[in-house]
């Protein structure tokens, strides 16, 4: 029985190695896509940062932050 168990383990190992090799090869084929994906992500991040900046610099948010800081500074411990 030990022989069959070892045979199955070896077969699983071979299948795992084959899957890993296929994954590495497919990742190499998609290497050109990575730059485009980073560019789209960067554009989205810059857009979100611009939107966040507009929200934070609005009068309503600034007054709320100022009152929050004032309460924190004048609070008793």
Residue pairs with C-beta under 8 A, 6 or more apart in sequence:
55 61
56 62
56 65
